[in-house]
Amino acid sequence: MLTIVRHGRTEFNANGKLLGRSDPELDSVGREQAENLASRLGKVGLVISSPLKRTMETASYISDSVEPDNRWLELDYGELEGSPIKNVPADTWKKWQSDVNWAPPQGESFSELNERVTGACEELIEISKNQNVVVVTHVSPIKSVLAWVLGVGIEIAWRCHVSPASSMSIDTTSNGPILQNFNLLSEYHQ
């Protein structure tokens, strides 16, 4: 089984700011979410994580042995990094939602993110045939994984929500990857 999880909450998340490559730690709620997530997941074979503090800290609740992998980094928001989501201009949202190749100045497009995440998924789906693999990552890579497993375009990113410390499970069959669940939360989730 391949399980993809989002890190626990940070102050940036709590304050409604775009959080890409900035590197805050989990806040107290995020640490509690990570602990509950780890309890729900139980024993796993391999844990891979984006190298940022919030994902590595979440992963540390799941396993003592975590392999960092840059392919699981969050989308690079460039000049929009740290902006309150409510302050992003409407025309910027329109460009972003209508063109997967559009990127914020000095940032990354959804198509660029999708390329690196899809490669990681193809590699991990084979490994997950023989052991439970958990990847700790961010909102945009999770949306990319969802597009990959469903065989649809990354445009789906605008039509789904990913909660902090939620998980998605993907099983492997002879017909390829099968989505088992999406945005699953612990019963103690805040």
LINPEKA-V15302 format. One record per backbone hydrogen bond with DSSP energy under -0.5 kcal/mol. CO is the residue of the C=O (numbers start at 1). NH is the residue of the N-H. E is the energy in kcal/mol with one decimal. If there is no record, write none. Layout:
co,nh,e
CO,NH,E
CO,NH,E
This chain:
co,nh,e
1,3,-0.5
1,133,-2.7
2,170,-3.0
3,5,-0.5
3,135,-2.8
4,168,-2.1
5,137,-3.2
7,165,-1.8
9,27,-2.2
10,14,-2.4
11,15,-1.9
12,17,-2.2
13,16,-1.7
16,85,-3.0
18,20,-0.6
18,82,-2.3
24,54,-0.6
27,31,-2.2
28,32,-1.8
29,33,-2.6
30,34,-2.4
31,35,-2.1
32,36,-2.3
33,37,-2.6
34,38,-2.5
35,39,-1.9
36,40,-2.1
37,41,-2.4
38,42,-2.1
46,134,-2.8
47,67,-2.7
48,136,-2.7
49,69,-2.7
52,55,-0.6
52,56,-2.7
53,57,-2.9
54,58,-1.4
55,59,-2.9
56,60,-1.8
57,61,-0.7
58,61,-1.2
58,62,-0.6
59,62,-1.0
59,63,-2.2
64,66,-0.6
66,68,-0.6
67,49,-2.4
69,72,-1.8
70,73,-1.8
75,77,-0.8
76,108,-2.7
77,80,-2.4
78,81,-1.7
80,83,-2.5
83,18,-2.8
84,87,-1.9
85,88,-1.3
89,92,-0.7
89,93,-1.8
90,94,-2.2
91,95,-2.1
92,96,-2.5
93,97,-2.7
94,98,-1.6
95,99,-1.2
99,102,-1.8
100,111,-2.4
102,110,-0.6
104,107,-2.8
105,79,-2.6
109,113,-2.1
110,114,-2.9
111,115,-1.7
112,116,-1.6
113,117,-2.3
114,118,-2.5
115,119,-1.6
116,120,-1.5
117,121,-2.5
118,122,-2.4
119,123,-1.6
120,124,-2.5
121,125,-2.6
122,126,-0.7
123,127,-1.2
124,128,-2.7
126,129,-1.1
127,130,-1.5
127,131,-0.8
131,133,-0.5
132,45,-1.8
132,46,-2.0
133,3,-3.2
134,48,-2.8
135,5,-3.4
135,137,-0.6
136,50,-2.2
137,7,-1.7
138,142,-1.9
139,143,-2.2
140,144,-2.0
141,145,-2.3
142,146,-2.3
143,147,-2.1
144,148,-2.4
145,149,-2.9
146,150,-2.0
147,151,-1.1
147,152,-2.3
148,151,-0.6
153,156,-1.7
154,157,-2.5
155,158,-1.6
156,159,-2.5
157,160,-0.7
161,163,-0.5
163,166,-1.5
166,6,-2.2
167,184,-2.8
168,4,-2.9
169,180,-3.2
169,181,-1.2
170,2,-2.8
171,178,-2.8
173,176,-1.9
176,173,-1.8
178,171,-2.7
181,169,-1.0
184,167,-1.8
186,189,-1.8
